[in-house]
Amino acid sequence: MKITSIEPIICHAYRTNWVFVRVLTDEGIEGVGEATLEYREPTVAEACRELNRTLRGRNASDIEAIWHEAYRETYFRGGPVFMSALSAVEMALWDIQGKALGVPVYRLLGGKVRDTVPCYANGWFAPAKTAEEFATKAEAAANFGWKGIKWDPFGSSYLQIDRQTLNKAIECVEAVHAKVGKRLELLIEGHGRFDVPTAIRIAHELERFDIHWFEEPVPPDNLDALAEVKRRSRVPISAGERLYSRWEYRAFFQSLPADYIQPDVSHVGGIMELKKIAATAETHHLAVCPHNPSGPVANAATLQLAACVPNFHLLETMSSDVPWRRKITNESVTMENGMMTIPDKPGLGIELNLEEIAKHPYEPRELRHYRGDLTDIRPASAESYFKT
């Protein structure tokens, strides 16, 4: 079964654009992947097209060989653009293999260790601004049954934070903790905002709230700085969504700068690459909590890993999404008491609806993290994409 074409497709999704990839074969079996790279979507789509030159005509079943050849042939290796493109193609090849054999991908990776996976919510807070609004939204999330909720309360701060903004952030955490702190885990997002002394100062402020983790407290460029924050903080630290291969994770495992690792299947090299990273994390007794705020295909691929990775701890997922998410694929996700069921369909268990995707063409979007409108993450029409 030979690869005949690699085709990226961009679909607008309000805060960003999803980048899907179709890998076509001469036997008519099609695989799908996702390379969503926020705010660089046309760039990564072009990188997917360029992989045609290397991979057209290759046997679609030779996934490991294809991955290494594509990685080798890119002389300037790594980075978010190329690795995201390679990730999408790799997960599409696993999708093809599963469909050809009539089994879900997790069967090809060792079989299940669990049937469901606990989920924490992102985006649950939209469009809250005040501490009281966050608390009200948090209560609704707790009533739904999420195992945890994550949010960034730090406004438009970058590197440092002034006293007024810090007070407002801590008041928000305090209000949410008072409302739901005994019912679910609270996870604080840093988005790589702060320098070392500021991150440590904030971590000390968070200690009294029994925070599950403080995510990306410092920019991702310096793992030693992250390790220093971890060393001086009693709040657990998570990081790793902006590491793009097992080689970048090698330095992570040498310094152990965080308690939880968060590789993203759409950026780290794909399904097998994330599984290899997770296996190394297991040797360090670290939990794997993949970064997963993207689209339906990335979620489907991450669920396959949740099925077969023993040290998989929590799955990130969006609490709601654009209304057309239900229409652009045949995604079928079931959630009960904060647990997402792992599907048993062949491959990744998901297909694209090209006609519906065409109704939502690419629209440029800019990074919101340092503008102060971070909670504008979902439209007013947002709705759940999963069954309960």
URPE-V191716 format. One record per residue. N is the residue number from 1. RES is the residue in one small letter. SS is DSSP state (a for helix, b for strand, c for the rest). PSI is psi as a letter, one per 20 degrees, with the letter a starting at -180 (* if undefined). NEAR is the number of other ideal C-beta (glycine too) atoms within 8 Angstrom. Layout:
n: {N | N}
res: {RES | RES}
ss: {SS | SS}
psi: {PSI | PSI}
near: {NEAR | NEAR}
This chain:
n: {1 | 2 | 3 | 4 | 5 | 6 | 7 | 8 | 9 | 10 | 11 | 12 | 13 | 14 | 15 | 16 | 17 | 18 | 19 | 20 | 21 | 22 | 23 | 24 | 25 | 26 | 27 | 28 | 29 | 30 | 31 | 32 | 33 | 34 | 35 | 36 | 37 | 38 | 39 | 40 | 41 | 42 | 43 | 44 | 45 | 46 | 47 | 48 | 49 | 50 | 51 | 52 | 53 | 54 | 55 | 56 | 57 | 58 | 59 | 60 | 61 | 62 | 63 | 64 | 65 | 66 | 67 | 68 | 69 | 70 | 71 | 72 | 73 | 74 | 75 | 76 | 77 | 78 | 79 | 80 | 81 | 82 | 83 | 84 | 85 | 86 | 87 | 88 | 89 | 90 | 91 | 92 | 93 | 94 | 95 | 96 | 97 | 98 | 99 | 100 | 101 | 102 | 103 | 104 | 105 | 106 | 107 | 108 | 109 | 110 | 111 | 112 | 113 | 114 | 115 | 116 | 117 | 118 | 119 | 120 | 121 | 122 | 123 | 124 | 125 | 126 | 127 | 128 | 129 | 130 | 131 | 132 | 133 | 134 | 135 | 136 | 137 | 138 | 139 | 140 | 141 | 142 | 143 | 144 | 145 | 146 | 147 | 148 | 149 | 150 | 151 | 152 | 153 | 154 | 155 | 156 | 157 | 158 | 159 | 160 | 161 | 162 | 163 | 164 | 165 | 166 | 167 | 168 | 169 | 170 | 171 | 172 | 173 | 174 | 175 | 176 | 177 | 178 | 179 | 180 | 181 | 182 | 183 | 184 | 185 | 186 | 187 | 188 | 189 | 190 | 191 | 192 | 193 | 194 | 195 | 196 | 197 | 198 | 199 | 200 | 201 | 202 | 203 | 204 | 205 | 206 | 207 | 208 | 209 | 210 | 211 | 212 | 213 | 214 | 215 | 216 | 217 | 218 | 219 | 220 | 221 | 222 | 223 | 224 | 225 | 226 | 227 | 228 | 229 | 230 | 231 | 232 | 233 | 234 | 235 | 236 | 237 | 238 | 239 | 240 | 241 | 242 | 243 | 244 | 245 | 246 | 247 | 248 | 249 | 250 | 251 | 252 | 253 | 254 | 255 | 256 | 257 | 258 | 259 | 260 | 261 | 262 | 263 | 264 | 265 | 266 | 267 | 268 | 269 | 270 | 271 | 272 | 273 | 274 | 275 | 276 | 277 | 278 | 279 | 280 | 281 | 282 | 283 | 284 | 285 | 286 | 287 | 288 | 289 | 290 | 291 | 292 | 293 | 294 | 295 | 296 | 297 | 298 | 299 | 300 | 301 | 302 | 303 | 304 | 305 | 306 | 307 | 308 | 309 | 310 | 311 | 312 | 313 | 314 | 315 | 316 | 317 | 318 | 319 | 320 | 321 | 322 | 323 | 324 | 325 | 326 | 327 | 328 | 329 | 330 | 331 | 332 | 333 | 334 | 335 | 336 | 337 | 338 | 339 | 340 | 341 | 342 | 343 | 344 | 345 | 346 | 347 | 348 | 349 | 350 | 351 | 352 | 353 | 354 | 355 | 356 | 357 | 358 | 359 | 360 | 361 | 362 | 363 | 364 | 365 | 366 | 367 | 368 | 369 | 370 | 371 | 372 | 373 | 374 | 375 | 376 | 377 | 378 | 379 | 380 | 381 | 382 | 383 | 384 | 385 | 386 | 387 | 388}
res: {m | k | i | t | s | i | e | p | i | i | c | h | a | y | r | t | n | w | v | f | v | r | v | l | t | d | e | g | i | e | g | v | g | e | a | t | l | e | y | r | e | p | t | v | a | e | a | c | r | e | l | n | r | t | l | r | g | r | n | a | s | d | i | e | a | i | w | h | e | a | y | r | e | t | y | f | r | g | g | p | v | f | m | s | a | l | s | a | v | e | m | a | l | w | d | i | q | g | k | a | l | g | v | p | v | y | r | l | l | g | g | k | v | r | d | t | v | p | c | y | a | n | g | w | f | a | p | a | k | t | a | e | e | f | a | t | k | a | e | a | a | a | n | f | g | w | k | g | i | k | w | d | p | f | g | s | s | y | l | q | i | d | r | q | t | l | n | k | a | i | e | c | v | e | a | v | h | a | k | v | g | k | r | l | e | l | l | i | e | g | h | g | r | f | d | v | p | t | a | i | r | i | a | h | e | l | e | r | f | d | i | h | w | f | e | e | p | v | p | p | d | n | l | d | a | l | a | e | v | k | r | r | s | r | v | p | i | s | a | g | e | r | l | y | s | r | w | e | y | r | a | f | f | q | s | l | p | a | d | y | i | q | p | d | v | s | h | v | g | g | i | m | e | l | k | k | i | a | a | t | a | e | t | h | h | l | a | v | c | p | h | n | p | s | g | p | v | a | n | a | a | t | l | q | l | a | a | c | v | p | n | f | h | l | l | e | t | m | s | s | d | v | p | w | r | r | k | i | t | n | e | s | v | t | m | e | n | g | m | m | t | i | p | d | k | p | g | l | g | i | e | l | n | l | e | e | i | a | k | h | p | y | e | p | r | e | l | r | h | y | r | g | d | l | t | d | i | r | p | a | s | a | e | s | y | f | k | t}
ss: {c | b | b | b | b | b | b | b | b | b | b | b | c | c | c | c | b | b | b | b | b | b | b | b | b | c | c | c | c | c | b | b | b | b | c | c | c | c | c | c | a | a | a | a | a | a | a | a | a | a | a | a | a | a | a | c | c | c | b | c | c | c | a | a | a | a | a | a | a | a | a | a | a | c | c | c | c | c | c | a | a | a | a | a | a | a | a | a | a | a | a | a | a | a | a | a | a | a | a | a | a | c | c | b | a | a | a | a | c | c | c | c | c | c | c | b | b | b | b | b | b | b | c | c | c | c | c | c | c | c | a | a | a | a | a | a | a | a | a | a | a | a | a | a | c | c | c | b | b | b | b | c | c | c | c | c | c | c | b | c | c | c | a | a | a | a | a | a | a | a | a | a | a | a | a | a | a | a | a | a | c | c | c | c | b | b | b | b | b | c | c | c | c | b | c | a | a | a | a | a | a | a | a | a | a | a | a | a | a | c | c | c | b | b | b | c | c | b | c | c | c | c | a | a | a | a | a | a | a | a | a | c | c | c | c | c | b | b | b | c | c | c | c | c | c | a | a | a | a | a | a | a | a | a | a | c | c | c | c | b | b | c | c | c | c | c | c | c | c | c | a | a | a | a | a | a | a | a | a | a | a | a | a | c | c | c | b | b | c | c | c | c | c | c | c | a | a | a | a | a | a | a | a | a | a | a | a | a | c | c | c | b | c | c | b | b | b | b | c | c | b | c | c | c | a | a | a | a | b | c | c | c | c | b | b | b | c | c | b | b | b | c | c | c | c | c | b | c | c | c | c | b | c | a | a | a | a | c | c | c | c | c | c | c | c | c | c | c | c | c | c | c | c | c | c | c | c | c | c | c | c | c | b | c | c | c | b | c}
psi: {o | q | p | h | q | o | o | q | p | p | p | q | k | f | i | a | p | q | o | q | p | p | o | q | r | i | j | i | p | p | q | q | r | p | k | o | n | p | j | k | g | h | g | h | g | h | h | g | h | h | i | h | h | h | i | p | i | q | o | i | i | m | g | g | g | g | g | h | g | g | g | g | i | n | g | n | r | a | q | h | g | g | h | g | g | h | g | g | g | g | h | h | h | h | g | g | g | g | g | h | i | k | q | q | h | h | h | i | j | i | r | q | i | q | h | r | p | q | q | q | p | q | i | h | i | p | l | q | g | r | h | g | g | g | g | g | h | h | g | h | g | g | h | h | j | q | h | r | q | q | r | o | j | j | c | j | q | p | g | r | p | r | g | g | h | g | g | g | g | h | h | g | g | g | g | g | g | h | g | j | h | i | h | r | q | p | p | p | p | h | k | k | h | q | r | g | h | g | g | g | g | g | g | h | h | i | h | i | j | l | p | g | q | o | p | m | h | r | q | j | i | o | h | h | g | g | h | g | g | g | h | j | q | i | p | q | q | q | r | i | h | k | p | j | r | h | h | h | h | g | h | g | h | h | i | m | j | r | h | p | q | l | q | p | h | i | h | i | i | a | g | h | g | h | h | g | g | h | h | g | h | h | i | j | l | q | q | p | n | q | p | l | j | c | a | h | g | g | g | g | g | h | h | h | h | h | h | j | o | h | k | p | g | q | p | p | q | p | h | r | r | q | h | i | h | i | h | i | r | k | p | n | p | p | p | p | l | j | p | p | p | p | r | j | q | q | c | i | k | q | q | q | n | h | g | h | h | i | i | m | r | p | p | q | q | q | p | i | h | k | i | j | k | h | i | m | i | q | r | h | j | q | r | q | i | r | q | *}
near: {10 | 9 | 13 | 8 | 9 | 15 | 10 | 15 | 11 | 13 | 13 | 9 | 12 | 8 | 9 | 10 | 12 | 13 | 17 | 17 | 17 | 14 | 18 | 9 | 14 | 6 | 6 | 5 | 10 | 9 | 17 | 16 | 17 | 18 | 17 | 15 | 14 | 9 | 8 | 9 | 14 | 8 | 9 | 17 | 12 | 9 | 13 | 16 | 10 | 8 | 13 | 9 | 6 | 8 | 13 | 10 | 6 | 10 | 7 | 15 | 9 | 8 | 12 | 7 | 7 | 13 | 14 | 8 | 11 | 13 | 10 | 6 | 7 | 8 | 4 | 5 | 8 | 9 | 8 | 11 | 11 | 11 | 14 | 16 | 15 | 14 | 18 | 18 | 18 | 17 | 18 | 14 | 14 | 19 | 15 | 17 | 14 | 16 | 11 | 10 | 8 | 6 | 8 | 14 | 15 | 13 | 8 | 9 | 12 | 4 | 7 | 8 | 7 | 9 | 6 | 9 | 13 | 10 | 14 | 15 | 14 | 11 | 12 | 14 | 12 | 12 | 7 | 10 | 5 | 7 | 11 | 7 | 9 | 15 | 13 | 10 | 12 | 14 | 10 | 9 | 14 | 13 | 6 | 9 | 9 | 14 | 11 | 12 | 17 | 11 | 12 | 9 | 11 | 11 | 9 | 6 | 12 | 7 | 7 | 8 | 11 | 7 | 5 | 6 | 11 | 12 | 8 | 11 | 13 | 11 | 9 | 12 | 14 | 10 | 12 | 16 | 11 | 7 | 11 | 14 | 10 | 3 | 5 | 11 | 9 | 15 | 14 | 14 | 9 | 15 | 9 | 9 | 15 | 14 | 9 | 10 | 6 | 11 | 15 | 12 | 9 | 16 | 15 | 9 | 9 | 13 | 10 | 5 | 10 | 7 | 13 | 8 | 12 | 15 | 14 | 13 | 15 | 15 | 7 | 11 | 3 | 8 | 9 | 8 | 11 | 16 | 11 | 10 | 16 | 12 | 6 | 7 | 14 | 5 | 10 | 9 | 16 | 15 | 14 | 12 | 11 | 9 | 11 | 11 | 12 | 10 | 6 | 10 | 15 | 8 | 8 | 15 | 10 | 6 | 10 | 10 | 12 | 12 | 9 | 14 | 16 | 13 | 16 | 12 | 16 | 14 | 15 | 16 | 15 | 17 | 14 | 13 | 14 | 14 | 12 | 9 | 14 | 15 | 8 | 11 | 13 | 10 | 6 | 8 | 5 | 11 | 11 | 14 | 12 | 14 | 10 | 12 | 8 | 10 | 12 | 13 | 16 | 14 | 13 | 13 | 18 | 12 | 14 | 16 | 17 | 13 | 14 | 12 | 11 | 5 | 11 | 14 | 8 | 12 | 15 | 13 | 12 | 10 | 11 | 11 | 10 | 10 | 8 | 9 | 13 | 8 | 7 | 12 | 10 | 6 | 11 | 7 | 12 | 9 | 12 | 9 | 4 | 11 | 11 | 14 | 10 | 14 | 10 | 5 | 8 | 9 | 14 | 16 | 10 | 13 | 6 | 12 | 10 | 7 | 6 | 10 | 12 | 7 | 7 | 10 | 8 | 9 | 6 | 4 | 8 | 6 | 7 | 10 | 8 | 9 | 9 | 6 | 6 | 10 | 9 | 9 | 9 | 13 | 6 | 3 | 6 | 12 | 8 | 7 | 11 | 8 | 6 | 6}
